[in-house]
């Protein structure tokens, strides 16, 4: 098997990448006493654990995170800067209508007067919102959703690289959420499957070469509703232990999202409610098993298939009940059992021919009101910059903070402010976390300098409670020495997709879409610190305390099977035994813990290893820090079965 890494005795025929949607690293430690032997503990006890894995990009959302897991690249590279963005060039009614169906808007409180002579707010647009997986040039196989594809994703990911190297390899993505399945699996995936609750069941789109037989599974979906039609506490965490691992007093119950009740038992009276419970994770793992069986994944010795699985229910109940809730505690120990069943199945079927990596697309912050219940001194809250509901026509129909921003900006720009003016007079046209998009038509009408408007908007935002940092896009793009906060935002920044002014919130502050629930999306510990775990074929067990990041997942698995996958911030983690790496490290008189391994690429009897040593230098003006010191590049050849260094190179960046 010349394309595989040097010491692989039995090459993996199946690579499984699991993403747990919304999982903070601390869950692994907090709920550890209640894990089974073969779920998370399979990674923690007999796999490789990276307890210091953090996302490096600022906008920690589902679309960007899954694209990063699948590609090893930052959002500025793979292009998925958010779940949505605003395309200023094209007014597309279909995209607007999709947006209004999908999003929670600020609804102006009554009484509002509708004026038939005035256009609706978005009708003064010159562009459209874009959902990260939206593609109306393809159609969904069933259900209510529009066609979806990885059209907006830029460049190749792990799956694409594996398919290029191994022509028979198959790559498939599975999740309840379309964007999770699609963006991990990449452009050349054979199929991505996601869930449509109106069906109910899994669907795909005409972008893919799916096998319709997989949809036989859908008949079993309603059967996942428990006989009680309720989500009850499982008892896996004893009642007496719950107060120690949660913060969920009765006073918190009304502060959660109460759509399915603020505490146990939660009624499961619909398929939607089912997906907001741990049973949604079981459906996902069982469907993934069904796909393995139907598609005979992992059956070609010497050719690795790649299966990406994202469990999404964790994010649904995580948003509703928050990280300190009994629901999240019970949800994760139940997830552990579902994971155990899935991994048992993989092990039974593939033995040591399977390798599994697990991470999360982002963490989550506490529900601010519950955080304050726990500690009244906490500085936290909600920043409500929601776009208005479809029927809005005037500036007064905006959320109060948006009205205030318009007013303050008008004062700074010395132009008249009228709350009753039509929406086309607003300076800020559109909000999508973490960007504000300006109304450039209005700025031209008033003959204002757009840079000055951006700068004044940035100044207004810096006075908004909860806003930590704000930048104009021009500032970010031309900054000579970007600091850490700027580098994080630059990793989530793409000209043409990002807005005119971008913001980061303080810890414990969240973008809000209502008055309860919580969310993620900030460059703060709670949102960036996630699990990064490996188990299976070739994995060297251990707890690796070096700094790591989910970009490394694709790069590391890629190096293992002899392909290079990843971007500027990804490295090969020293998870897999590698003679090539050992020879290079011995030459450097270094251990894997002291260096940053950037590349281990093996091509037949020839290999390249790149290792960085020394302290990273400050970033050159106008660029991101590449986190490099001195680069050592080794070219090795296998001669009579032994790897020999044939050239050494030193570089600096
Ligand atoms: Zn997510």
Boltz pocket constraint, residues with backbone or C-beta under 6 A from the ligand:
constraints:
  - pocket:
      binder: B
      contacts: [[A, 21], [A, 22], [A, 61], [A, 62], [A, 63], [A, 315], [A, 361], [A, 362]]
      max_distance: 6.0
